[in-house]
Amino acid sequence: MSYENKILQMKKMLGKKTTTTIKKEDKPAYQKPAAPSYTERWEKAGLTVVENEFGIFFKRQVHYPFSYQHGHYKLQSFFDALEKWQEAKFEHPYALGMNEKVLFFDTETTGLKGVGTQIFLLGFLEVSEEEESFILTQYILADPAHEAALLFASMLWQKTATIITYNGKSFDWPQLETRWTLHQKELPKLRTQRHIDLLHSSKRLWKNDMERMKLKSVEEEKLGFSRIGDIPGYLAPIIYLDAIKSGVPDALIKVLLHNEWDLLSLITLYIHSTKLLFEETSEESAKTFTNIGKWYADLKESPQSVKVLEKVTKQFDALEAGNAQYYLAIQHKKNKKFSEAIDAFVASLHFVDPRKKLHVLEQLAMIYEHQIKDYEQALYYTQEGIQLIKKNEQWRMEQKQKWEISWEKRLHRLGNKK
Amino acid sequence: MLSKKRTISELLNEWRYDEELKERILHWQTLEGREAKYASFPENLHPSLVKALQARGIEQLYTHQRQAFDYAMEGVSFTAVTPTASGKSYCYHLPVLQKIVEDKNARAIYLFPTKALAQDQKNDLNELIEQSGEEILSYTYDGDTAPGIRQKVRKAGHIVMTNPDMLHSGILPHHTKWVSLFENLQYIVIDELHTYKGVFGSHVAHVIRRLKRICEFYGSKPVFICTSATIKNPKELAEALTNESHALIADSGAPVGKKTFLFYNPPIVHKTFGVRRSAVLEVSDLAKRLYTAGIQTIIFAKSRVRVEMIVTYLKELTRNKLLDESVRGYRGGYLPSERRVIERGLRDGTIQTVVSTNALELGVDIGQLQACIMTGYPGNIASAWQQAGRAGRRQDEALIIYVAQSAALDQYVVNHPLFLLGSAPEEARIYPENMLILMDHLKCAAFELPFSAHDTYGEYEIQELLEYLAEEGVVFKTSEKWHWMSDRFPAHDISLRSASQENVVIIDMTVPGQTKVIGEMDRHSAMTLLHEEAIYLHQGTQFQVEKLDWEEKKAYVREVDVDYYTDANLAVEMKVLEEDRSRDYKGGMISFGDVGLVAQATLFKKIRFGTHDNIGSGPIYLPPDEMHTSSSWLSFSAPEKWSEAELTDAMTGAAYAMNAFIPLFIQCDSSDVAVVPQVKATHNEQPTFFVYDKYPGGIGLSEKVYELWDELLSRTQHHVASCACESGCPSCIGAQDSLQQAKKKVLQVLAILQAENE
C-alpha cells in the first residue's frame, strides 16, 4: 500500500476535541524520567551509568598516555606546538597560551539541522597533567527523555575552556545551544567559550591542494592515519535510533570509536597545522606554503608573510612558485619596495591564472607610471593588458567592456604623458 | 480612434453612442460612492504615533481603525473586513506600535501571503516608524533576507514580516534561534486573511497551530489581528485558521468612490455553434481604447497563457516605439526582480497597462489605476470584487468592465448582473482535517517540540497518529514523551502552495553558454503546459519546450517566433477505494468516499492566434500522475438502446456543463474540483459521474456536493436548455466537433438523472 493510501486509512483514528475549553493543569516542575529498560545491557557493553538530578546518562572514559602515537604524531607533540606559540613573534587566531585549558570537542547527532536534531553523544578530550595523559570522556544520551541529564553532566555551564572542533562553529556548537535552549527552564546557562575551528584553518592551509576537506581525507592525506572498520558518520542517526529501540548497543559502540578517532585526529591536526604555520615541515606542496603566506598577509603580519613566500620562491620552480611571487609582489608593493615588487610581479606573470595576470599587468603599469615614471614600460604593460582582455573568452561580455573602458583610459593618459 | 486623453466620464459618454459597443454591453450599472465615518484618536495613543499620523495628514481615524485599536489593546483577537484602500494597515500598525512603544521587549509577527506583499508593507511601516521618531526595528524575513542580517532580525527585530512558507520551513523548525521573539510575542498579524483558503489555507492553519504550540512553550500568548477582503465568513475562517475565537469588525468607515460596471458579451460569430468572438480579442480591443484615451488600466486574465496572449496583442500598440515599456504582463511565474520592476513602473506611471493573473489580486500597492477589465469571471464573487477594487482607489471614479468568455458560468454572470453585484460573496473554506496535510504538519510539530503522552495538537487528539509515526520510525516514545528521531527535516518535504510537491524549473537555453532559469511551475500544470513542443509564453516572448526532463523536473526552452499557441488534453481514470456514505437518488445512487485517480496528458493541439484554428497536434509522452482524493459520485442505469459512444458523448457534455456550475453552489474555484464521466465505472459497471477534489486527500468540496446534486442537476439542465446555440457550444456542453444530436442527448441524460423512480 502506498504511503498516501496508508495515511488516508487513518482518517478514522483522528479524534477532535469537541469542547474548546483547554484543560490547563499547572505544568509540574521537572520530573525525572525513568531509566530505560536496557540500562544493564549497556553497562555490560562497557558503558558506565551515571545518575544526576535530571536523570541518567552513560559515560565512557579512555586514558591516552602522552606518548601515544596517532598517525604521524605522538600526542605529546601538542606541548611542542604550545611552546612554538609561546615563542612566536606574531599574533595568530589559532595560537594557544601555555596554560590555556583546552577541550577538544566533537558531537554525534541524529540529523543535520533544526530543533528536531538531537545530540546523542558529547565527546571530550582533555589534558590531565596529574595523570600525564589525555583523557577521552564520552557522554551518551540514555534516551531522548534524559537529555537534560546529559547536558548538565557536560559541565559546560560551569567550566571555562577553549573549545577545539572540526566544523564546530557552524555545526556542533549551534546544535548544543539549540538543545540547551530547549532546557532553559531546568538548566543553568551554557557558557560562551573561546572556540577554534580547525575546519576553517584546514581550508586556509589546503585550499587548491585538497579537493575534499572531510576530516577523514585530511587524516589520510596529511596526518598519516587511516581508519579500519570505521562507521561512516551518516549512519550514526539510524544506529542510535536502533540502539534505543532494540536495546542492543553493539553498533553504537562503533559510533563511539568513530567519535574517539575524530577527537584524536583533532589533536594531531592541531599539531600538524601549527608545524606548518612555523614552516617546520617540508613535505607540503608549494600551494600549501603559498596559502600560509597569503594567510599571514591577510592577518597583516607582513614580515612573516614575506618570509614564508620567499621560501616558496626559493624552494620551488617558477611554475609552482607563480602564486607565491604574486602575493610576495603585493607585500613588497605595500612595503614600498617597488623594484622588488616589479621583479616578483614579472616572475609571476606567466604562471598565474588570467584574472591574476590581468591584475599583475595593471600593477606593473601602475608602478612604472606612478613610481618609476617609465612611461614606455607602463605603456607596454597596458597594451598587454588590453590584449589579454580582448583575447579571453571566459569572461562575461559586460565585464570585459567595463575593463576595456578603464584600460583604454590608462592607455590614453600614458599616450599624452609620453 | 482619436488618440487623445479623456476622463472616464468623457469616455463613457462616447461609448453610449457607439453602435458596436451599445449592442455588446448588456448592462450598465453605476454604484454611487459613500462618505467616510470617523472616530477620534484613542486617548492613550502615544504622542509619537499621533505625531506620525499627523505628519501624514491624518487627524482622525476611520471607525473601523478605532475599533481595531480598542480590541487589540484589550487583548481580544479580532478580524477586520476591509475593502481595498480603506487604510487597513492602520488596524494593525497602530496597536502593534503602541504596544512596542510602551514595552520595548514586545514583539510582533506580520504574516503576508507572499514575499512581495511583505516587502511592500515594510516600506510603508518603516516610513511610519520614522515619522514617529521611535526606535523600532522592523524587518522582512524571507528567502531574500541576506544571511548577514538574519542574526539581527532574530535577536532584535520588534516586528518580523514574513510569509507562511518561511514560517513553516525557516522559522518554526529553528525556533531556538528566535527565543526573544517567541518569549515576547504579543501580536500575530494575518493580512489578506481571505487568501488562506483551500489547500493553502488548510496548510497554513497547521502552521499557525505549530506556531501557537511554540509560543506556549516559551510562555507567550499572542493576540491575533486579521484583516480580510469581503468574504461571507471572515470570522469563521479566522477562527478555523487560528483555532481561537475572534471578534469581528465588519463595518468599514472608509469612503468609497463612484464605480461604473459594464457587462460586456462578445458578439456571436457562428450562430450554429454558438461561437462568440474570443474574449481575449475583445479585451485587447477594449484595452486599446482605454490605452489611447490615456487611462491607466489593469486587465485580469485567469491563465498565464491568456495573460501572455493579451500582452502579445497589446504590444503591437507600442511596436514602433523603442524602449517603450508601457504595456506589461504580471503573473506568478516571474522572478522576484522582474516583478519588482513592474510594481515600480505601475506606481510611477511609466507602465500604463498591466495584464495580470490573479497574482495582483492581493493588496500589492500599485497606486492609482483608473480602470479594470476582467477577462471572464474569476471563479468567485470575492475575487471579482478584489479585482474590481483595483480600479478607483482613493475615491476616484472608476470603470470596471466584465468581459464574458464563452464558458457557462461566464455567460450566466453576463446575463445575470445581479448575481455579481447583489449576492453575498462566497465563503472561504479550509479543511485542516485532510489527513495528508495533517500528518505532514504533525511530523513538523513533533520535530519542533516533543509531544507528551497527554498532549493534543491544536484541537486534535493525536496519540494514535503518533503511534503510527513511531511505527514508521520517525518518532520514538520514551516513558513520557514522543521525540522526533530521524535525520530527516520534515518541513523541506512539504510545500504549502501546491498539490504536487515538486516544481518544474524552466531553463532558457536560447543563447549557448548563457542558459538561465526564467521561472518555475507546479508539476500538475507542467504536464499540460511544459510538455515537449509546448509553446510557453514569458513576458510576451514565445518559447518552445525542447526537452522536458521529468525525472529531474527541468524544462529546457528556446525562444521561437510562431503564430500559434498550444493546448493539451488530460485524460483521467477513476477507481472507488472506499464508500463512506451513499443514498438512493431518484433513478440512481449517490455516494461519497475515497477514490484513486490516474491523470495523464495525452495529446496537444497547436492553435493559431486570432482565428483559433487547430493547425496540428501531437502526442505527449509523460508518465501518469496518481492521486488519492475524496469524491462524490452519481451512478445510474444506462438508458436502453444507446450505444456506448453515444452515452460517452452525452455524459462528457453533461459533465462539462456541471463542472462549470459547481462554483455557484459550493463556492470554490472551478479548478479546485473536476467532474469526470465514466460510462462503465470499474466498481459497479454503471454509468457514473464523479466529482472530485483536485488535491490528494480532499479539501472538503466534493463532500458538500454530496448534498447538492439535486440543485446542481436542475440548474445545469436549465442552463443547457436555455442556451442560444443549436447543438452545443462552449457556453453549455462544450464545443462539438460535428453537427449531431449532442445537445439533445445531453439534455436526455440530465432528464434521466432527475426522473423519479417509479
Boltz contact constraints between the chains, C-beta under 6 A:
constraints:
  - contact:
      token1: [A, 4]
      token2: [B, 628]
      max_distance: 6.0
  - contact:
      token1: [A, 5]
      token2: [B, 628]
      max_distance: 6.0
  - contact:
      token1: [A, 7]
      token2: [B, 435]
      max_distance: 6.0
  - contact:
      token1: [A, 7]
      token2: [B, 436]
      max_distance: 6.0
  - contact:
      token1: [A, 7]
      token2: [B, 439]
      max_distance: 6.0
  - contact:
      token1: [A, 8]
      token2: [B, 435]
      max_distance: 6.0
  - contact:
      token1: [A, 8]
      token2: [B, 628]
      max_distance: 6.0
  - contact:
      token1: [A, 11]
      token2: [B, 435]
      max_distance: 6.0
  - contact:
      token1: [A, 13]
      token2: [B, 464]
      max_distance: 6.0
  - contact:
      token1: [A, 15]
      token2: [B, 461]
      max_distance: 6.0
  - contact:
      token1: [A, 16]
      token2: [B, 459]
      max_distance: 6.0
  - contact:
      token1: [A, 16]
      token2: [B, 460]
      max_distance: 6.0
  - contact:
      token1: [A, 17]
      token2: [B, 459]
      max_distance: 6.0
  - contact:
      token1: [A, 33]
      token2: [B, 479]
      max_distance: 6.0
  - contact:
      token1: [A, 33]
      token2: [B, 480]
      max_distance: 6.0
  - contact:
      token1: [A, 34]
      token2: [B, 479]
      max_distance: 6.0
  - contact:
      token1: [A, 111]
      token2: [B, 487]
      max_distance: 6.0
  - contact:
      token1: [A, 114]
      token2: [B, 173]
      max_distance: 6.0
  - contact:
      token1: [A, 114]
      token2: [B, 174]
      max_distance: 6.0
  - contact:
      token1: [A, 114]
      token2: [B, 489]
      max_distance: 6.0
  - contact:
      token1: [A, 115]
      token2: [B, 173]
      max_distance: 6.0
  - contact:
      token1: [A, 115]
      token2: [B, 175]
      max_distance: 6.0
  - contact:
      token1: [A, 115]
      token2: [B, 176]
      max_distance: 6.0
  - contact:
      token1: [A, 115]
      token2: [B, 448]
      max_distance: 6.0
  - contact:
      token1: [A, 116]
      token2: [B, 447]
      max_distance: 6.0
  - contact:
      token1: [A, 116]
      token2: [B, 484]
      max_distance: 6.0
  - contact:
      token1: [A, 143]
      token2: [B, 478]
      max_distance: 6.0
  - contact:
      token1: [A, 144]
      token2: [B, 478]
      max_distance: 6.0
  - contact:
      token1: [A, 144]
      token2: [B, 483]
      max_distance: 6.0
  - contact:
      token1: [A, 145]
      token2: [B, 478]
      max_distance: 6.0
  - contact:
      token1: [A, 145]
      token2: [B, 480]
      max_distance: 6.0
  - contact:
      token1: [A, 178]
      token2: [B, 176]
      max_distance: 6.0
  - contact:
      token1: [A, 181]
      token2: [B, 176]
      max_distance: 6.0
  - contact:
      token1: [A, 181]
      token2: [B, 179]
      max_distance: 6.0
  - contact:
      token1: [A, 237]
      token2: [B, 487]
      max_distance: 6.0
  - contact:
      token1: [A, 241]
      token2: [B, 485]
      max_distance: 6.0
